[in-house]
């Protein structure tokens, strides 16, 4: 697995983020140590919204499904029963 990861070439995500025109929600766990994308980069996508969770890490939707779902529902302007 380490050899496979060493073969990966990471592209700069900023040019692709600038191409996004749809409203975008980024759920960010602040315990994340991410070397590909920083939370500050979310603003590169147009009509974007960042929701960060202090106590969550790399996969907030798995770590706290209820909290993540509430954020998504609010973003989509729907009510949960």
Phi and psi in radians as a Rosetta constraint file:
Dihedral C 1 N 2 CA 2 C 2 CIRCULARHARMONIC -1.095 0.35
Dihedral N 2 CA 2 C 2 N 3 CIRCULARHARMONIC -0.749 0.35
Dihedral C 2 N 3 CA 3 C 3 CIRCULARHARMONIC -1.080 0.35
Dihedral N 3 CA 3 C 3 N 4 CIRCULARHARMONIC -0.676 0.35
Dihedral C 3 N 4 CA 4 C 4 CIRCULARHARMONIC -1.122 0.35
Dihedral N 4 CA 4 C 4 N 5 CIRCULARHARMONIC -0.766 0.35
Dihedral C 4 N 5 CA 5 C 5 CIRCULARHARMONIC -1.148 0.35
Dihedral N 5 CA 5 C 5 N 6 CIRCULARHARMONIC -0.562 0.35
Dihedral C 5 N 6 CA 6 C 6 CIRCULARHARMONIC -1.199 0.35
Dihedral N 6 CA 6 C 6 N 7 CIRCULARHARMONIC -0.356 0.35
Dihedral C 6 N 7 CA 7 C 7 CIRCULARHARMONIC -1.458 0.35
Dihedral N 7 CA 7 C 7 N 8 CIRCULARHARMONIC -0.257 0.35
Dihedral C 7 N 8 CA 8 C 8 CIRCULARHARMONIC -1.260 0.35
Dihedral N 8 CA 8 C 8 N 9 CIRCULARHARMONIC 2.411 0.35
Dihedral C 8 N 9 CA 9 C 9 CIRCULARHARMONIC -2.032 0.35
Dihedral N 9 CA 9 C 9 N 10 CIRCULARHARMONIC 2.009 0.35
Dihedral C 9 N 10 CA 10 C 10 CIRCULARHARMONIC -1.482 0.35
Dihedral N 10 CA 10 C 10 N 11 CIRCULARHARMONIC 2.244 0.35
Dihedral C 10 N 11 CA 11 C 11 CIRCULARHARMONIC -1.484 0.35
Dihedral N 11 CA 11 C 11 N 12 CIRCULARHARMONIC 2.665 0.35
Dihedral C 11 N 12 CA 12 C 12 CIRCULARHARMONIC -1.163 0.35
Dihedral N 12 CA 12 C 12 N 13 CIRCULARHARMONIC 2.083 0.35
Dihedral C 12 N 13 CA 13 C 13 CIRCULARHARMONIC -1.346 0.35
Dihedral N 13 CA 13 C 13 N 14 CIRCULARHARMONIC -0.281 0.35
Dihedral C 13 N 14 CA 14 C 14 CIRCULARHARMONIC -1.018 0.35
Dihedral N 14 CA 14 C 14 N 15 CIRCULARHARMONIC -0.821 0.35
Dihedral C 14 N 15 CA 15 C 15 CIRCULARHARMONIC -1.032 0.35
Dihedral N 15 CA 15 C 15 N 16 CIRCULARHARMONIC -0.661 0.35
Dihedral C 15 N 16 CA 16 C 16 CIRCULARHARMONIC -1.237 0.35
Dihedral N 16 CA 16 C 16 N 17 CIRCULARHARMONIC -0.651 0.35
Dihedral C 16 N 17 CA 17 C 17 CIRCULARHARMONIC -1.085 0.35
Dihedral N 17 CA 17 C 17 N 18 CIRCULARHARMONIC -0.645 0.35
Dihedral C 17 N 18 CA 18 C 18 CIRCULARHARMONIC -1.166 0.35
Dihedral N 18 CA 18 C 18 N 19 CIRCULARHARMONIC -0.351 0.35
Dihedral C 18 N 19 CA 19 C 19 CIRCULARHARMONIC -1.441 0.35
Dihedral N 19 CA 19 C 19 N 20 CIRCULARHARMONIC -0.247 0.35
Dihedral C 19 N 20 CA 20 C 20 CIRCULARHARMONIC -1.279 0.35
Dihedral N 20 CA 20 C 20 N 21 CIRCULARHARMONIC 2.183 0.35
Dihedral C 20 N 21 CA 21 C 21 CIRCULARHARMONIC -1.981 0.35
Dihedral N 21 CA 21 C 21 N 22 CIRCULARHARMONIC -0.247 0.35
Dihedral C 21 N 22 CA 22 C 22 CIRCULARHARMONIC -1.366 0.35
Dihedral N 22 CA 22 C 22 N 23 CIRCULARHARMONIC 2.609 0.35
Dihedral C 22 N 23 CA 23 C 23 CIRCULARHARMONIC -0.963 0.35
Dihedral N 23 CA 23 C 23 N 24 CIRCULARHARMONIC 2.347 0.35
Dihedral C 23 N 24 CA 24 C 24 CIRCULARHARMONIC -2.273 0.35
Dihedral N 24 CA 24 C 24 N 25 CIRCULARHARMONIC 2.378 0.35
Dihedral C 24 N 25 CA 25 C 25 CIRCULARHARMONIC -1.985 0.35
Dihedral N 25 CA 25 C 25 N 26 CIRCULARHARMONIC 2.248 0.35
Dihedral C 25 N 26 CA 26 C 26 CIRCULARHARMONIC -1.999 0.35
Dihedral N 26 CA 26 C 26 N 27 CIRCULARHARMONIC 2.060 0.35
Dihedral C 26 N 27 CA 27 C 27 CIRCULARHARMONIC -1.660 0.35
Dihedral N 27 CA 27 C 27 N 28 CIRCULARHARMONIC 2.126 0.35
Dihedral C 27 N 28 CA 28 C 28 CIRCULARHARMONIC -2.192 0.35
Dihedral N 28 CA 28 C 28 N 29 CIRCULARHARMONIC 2.129 0.35
Dihedral C 28 N 29 CA 29 C 29 CIRCULARHARMONIC -1.518 0.35
Dihedral N 29 CA 29 C 29 N 30 CIRCULARHARMONIC 2.124 0.35
Dihedral C 29 N 30 CA 30 C 30 CIRCULARHARMONIC -1.234 0.35
Dihedral N 30 CA 30 C 30 N 31 CIRCULARHARMONIC -0.230 0.35
Dihedral C 30 N 31 CA 31 C 31 CIRCULARHARMONIC -1.438 0.35
Dihedral N 31 CA 31 C 31 N 32 CIRCULARHARMONIC 0.081 0.35
Dihedral C 31 N 32 CA 32 C 32 CIRCULARHARMONIC -1.321 0.35
Dihedral N 32 CA 32 C 32 N 33 CIRCULARHARMONIC 2.377 0.35
Dihedral C 32 N 33 CA 33 C 33 CIRCULARHARMONIC -1.999 0.35
Dihedral N 33 CA 33 C 33 N 34 CIRCULARHARMONIC 1.587 0.35
Dihedral C 33 N 34 CA 34 C 34 CIRCULARHARMONIC -1.929 0.35
Dihedral N 34 CA 34 C 34 N 35 CIRCULARHARMONIC 2.178 0.35
Dihedral C 34 N 35 CA 35 C 35 CIRCULARHARMONIC -1.706 0.35
Dihedral N 35 CA 35 C 35 N 36 CIRCULARHARMONIC -0.045 0.35
Dihedral C 35 N 36 CA 36 C 36 CIRCULARHARMONIC -1.603 0.35
Dihedral N 36 CA 36 C 36 N 37 CIRCULARHARMONIC -0.782 0.35
Dihedral C 36 N 37 CA 37 C 37 CIRCULARHARMONIC -2.448 0.35
Dihedral N 37 CA 37 C 37 N 38 CIRCULARHARMONIC 2.338 0.35
Dihedral C 37 N 38 CA 38 C 38 CIRCULARHARMONIC -1.727 0.35
Dihedral N 38 CA 38 C 38 N 39 CIRCULARHARMONIC 2.619 0.35
Dihedral C 38 N 39 CA 39 C 39 CIRCULARHARMONIC -0.980 0.35
Dihedral N 39 CA 39 C 39 N 40 CIRCULARHARMONIC -0.558 0.35
Dihedral C 39 N 40 CA 40 C 40 CIRCULARHARMONIC -1.130 0.35
Dihedral N 40 CA 40 C 40 N 41 CIRCULARHARMONIC -0.378 0.35
Dihedral C 40 N 41 CA 41 C 41 CIRCULARHARMONIC -1.279 0.35
Dihedral N 41 CA 41 C 41 N 42 CIRCULARHARMONIC -0.234 0.35
Dihedral C 41 N 42 CA 42 C 42 CIRCULARHARMONIC -1.002 0.35
Dihedral N 42 CA 42 C 42 N 43 CIRCULARHARMONIC -0.531 0.35
Dihedral C 42 N 43 CA 43 C 43 CIRCULARHARMONIC -1.187 0.35
Dihedral N 43 CA 43 C 43 N 44 CIRCULARHARMONIC -0.159 0.35
Dihedral C 43 N 44 CA 44 C 44 CIRCULARHARMONIC -1.248 0.35
Dihedral N 44 CA 44 C 44 N 45 CIRCULARHARMONIC -0.421 0.35
Dihedral C 44 N 45 CA 45 C 45 CIRCULARHARMONIC -1.500 0.35
Dihedral N 45 CA 45 C 45 N 46 CIRCULARHARMONIC 2.374 0.35
Dihedral C 45 N 46 CA 46 C 46 CIRCULARHARMONIC -1.229 0.35
Dihedral N 46 CA 46 C 46 N 47 CIRCULARHARMONIC 2.647 0.35
Dihedral C 46 N 47 CA 47 C 47 CIRCULARHARMONIC 0.893 0.35
Dihedral N 47 CA 47 C 47 N 48 CIRCULARHARMONIC 0.751 0.35
Dihedral C 47 N 48 CA 48 C 48 CIRCULARHARMONIC -1.749 0.35
Dihedral N 48 CA 48 C 48 N 49 CIRCULARHARMONIC 2.713 0.35
Dihedral C 48 N 49 CA 49 C 49 CIRCULARHARMONIC -2.385 0.35
Dihedral N 49 CA 49 C 49 N 50 CIRCULARHARMONIC 2.322 0.35
Dihedral C 49 N 50 CA 50 C 50 CIRCULARHARMONIC -1.907 0.35
Dihedral N 50 CA 50 C 50 N 51 CIRCULARHARMONIC 2.231 0.35
Dihedral C 50 N 51 CA 51 C 51 CIRCULARHARMONIC -2.125 0.35
Dihedral N 51 CA 51 C 51 N 52 CIRCULARHARMONIC 2.112 0.35
Dihedral C 51 N 52 CA 52 C 52 CIRCULARHARMONIC -1.963 0.35
Dihedral N 52 CA 52 C 52 N 53 CIRCULARHARMONIC 2.563 0.35
Dihedral C 52 N 53 CA 53 C 53 CIRCULARHARMONIC -2.055 0.35
Dihedral N 53 CA 53 C 53 N 54 CIRCULARHARMONIC 2.068 0.35
Dihedral C 53 N 54 CA 54 C 54 CIRCULARHARMONIC -1.107 0.35
Dihedral N 54 CA 54 C 54 N 55 CIRCULARHARMONIC -0.641 0.35
Dihedral C 54 N 55 CA 55 C 55 CIRCULARHARMONIC -1.717 0.35
Dihedral N 55 CA 55 C 55 N 56 CIRCULARHARMONIC 0.144 0.35
Dihedral C 55 N 56 CA 56 C 56 CIRCULARHARMONIC -1.986 0.35
Dihedral N 56 CA 56 C 56 N 57 CIRCULARHARMONIC 2.842 0.35
Dihedral C 56 N 57 CA 57 C 57 CIRCULARHARMONIC -1.964 0.35
Dihedral N 57 CA 57 C 57 N 58 CIRCULARHARMONIC -2.359 0.35
Dihedral C 57 N 58 CA 58 C 58 CIRCULARHARMONIC -1.183 0.35
Dihedral N 58 CA 58 C 58 N 59 CIRCULARHARMONIC -0.486 0.35
Dihedral C 58 N 59 CA 59 C 59 CIRCULARHARMONIC -2.215 0.35
Dihedral N 59 CA 59 C 59 N 60 CIRCULARHARMONIC 1.276 0.35
Dihedral C 59 N 60 CA 60 C 60 CIRCULARHARMONIC -1.020 0.35
Dihedral N 60 CA 60 C 60 N 61 CIRCULARHARMONIC -0.552 0.35
Dihedral C 60 N 61 CA 61 C 61 CIRCULARHARMONIC -1.181 0.35
Dihedral N 61 CA 61 C 61 N 62 CIRCULARHARMONIC -0.413 0.35
Dihedral C 61 N 62 CA 62 C 62 CIRCULARHARMONIC -1.618 0.35
Dihedral N 62 CA 62 C 62 N 63 CIRCULARHARMONIC -0.607 0.35
Dihedral C 62 N 63 CA 63 C 63 CIRCULARHARMONIC -1.289 0.35
Dihedral N 63 CA 63 C 63 N 64 CIRCULARHARMONIC -0.600 0.35
Dihedral C 63 N 64 CA 64 C 64 CIRCULARHARMONIC -2.559 0.35
Dihedral N 64 CA 64 C 64 N 65 CIRCULARHARMONIC 1.368 0.35
Dihedral C 64 N 65 CA 65 C 65 CIRCULARHARMONIC -1.002 0.35
Dihedral N 65 CA 65 C 65 N 66 CIRCULARHARMONIC -0.708 0.35
Dihedral C 65 N 66 CA 66 C 66 CIRCULARHARMONIC -1.137 0.35
Dihedral N 66 CA 66 C 66 N 67 CIRCULARHARMONIC -0.766 0.35
Dihedral C 66 N 67 CA 67 C 67 CIRCULARHARMONIC -1.149 0.35
Dihedral N 67 CA 67 C 67 N 68 CIRCULARHARMONIC -0.731 0.35
Dihedral C 67 N 68 CA 68 C 68 CIRCULARHARMONIC -1.155 0.35
Dihedral N 68 CA 68 C 68 N 69 CIRCULARHARMONIC -0.748 0.35
Dihedral C 68 N 69 CA 69 C 69 CIRCULARHARMONIC -1.103 0.35
Dihedral N 69 CA 69 C 69 N 70 CIRCULARHARMONIC -0.691 0.35
Dihedral C 69 N 70 CA 70 C 70 CIRCULARHARMONIC -1.077 0.35
Dihedral N 70 CA 70 C 70 N 71 CIRCULARHARMONIC -0.702 0.35
Dihedral C 70 N 71 CA 71 C 71 CIRCULARHARMONIC -1.154 0.35
Dihedral N 71 CA 71 C 71 N 72 CIRCULARHARMONIC -0.722 0.35
Dihedral C 71 N 72 CA 72 C 72 CIRCULARHARMONIC -1.169 0.35
Dihedral N 72 CA 72 C 72 N 73 CIRCULARHARMONIC -0.756 0.35
Dihedral C 72 N 73 CA 73 C 73 CIRCULARHARMONIC -1.061 0.35
Dihedral N 73 CA 73 C 73 N 74 CIRCULARHARMONIC -0.728 0.35
Dihedral C 73 N 74 CA 74 C 74 CIRCULARHARMONIC -1.114 0.35
Dihedral N 74 CA 74 C 74 N 75 CIRCULARHARMONIC -0.753 0.35
Dihedral C 74 N 75 CA 75 C 75 CIRCULARHARMONIC -1.059 0.35
Dihedral N 75 CA 75 C 75 N 76 CIRCULARHARMONIC -0.691 0.35
Dihedral C 75 N 76 CA 76 C 76 CIRCULARHARMONIC -1.480 0.35
Dihedral N 76 CA 76 C 76 N 77 CIRCULARHARMONIC -0.041 0.35
Dihedral C 76 N 77 CA 77 C 77 CIRCULARHARMONIC 1.029 0.35
Dihedral N 77 CA 77 C 77 N 78 CIRCULARHARMONIC 0.823 0.35
Dihedral C 77 N 78 CA 78 C 78 CIRCULARHARMONIC -2.110 0.35
Dihedral N 78 CA 78 C 78 N 79 CIRCULARHARMONIC 2.726 0.35
Dihedral C 78 N 79 CA 79 C 79 CIRCULARHARMONIC -1.815 0.35
Dihedral N 79 CA 79 C 79 N 80 CIRCULARHARMONIC 2.352 0.35
Dihedral C 79 N 80 CA 80 C 80 CIRCULARHARMONIC -1.580 0.35
Dihedral N 80 CA 80 C 80 N 81 CIRCULARHARMONIC 2.470 0.35
